[in-house]
Amino acid sequence: MMKKNIVVFMLMVCIFNLSGCVKTEIKTVTSKNPDAEEVLNLDKNADILQWEKIIYKTDIEWVNELKLTKNESVGEITEVFSNDSSKSFKDGMANKLPIGTKIYTTKERDDVLIVEYNGKVKHYLALTEG
């Protein structure tokens, strides 16, 4: 009986030691909103703008079908991005809209902006993760 207890004790000590030697690795995955470079790498013809550190894209079929009402003016395009430029995309910048294009929120959705220029109206959807 004594030998049996010693064997069980030794097995428990071995298991305890082995389990303590296992390295546990914890991976943390974070997601972030896409930036202009990512969007343009996926679609070099994408029509985008950046507002409040979020990239917005137009010509999305389901967004174009929404009935949206222009709300408050939040600003305008202040700079045009060029693929040749060494400048990075920043707020108030677009790649296909002219400087001075007015930007508005919508009454119906927080993730869509409306822009107006030369009598044209476009809807831009926020490209966000999650």
Disulfide bonds with the S-S distance in Angstrom:
none
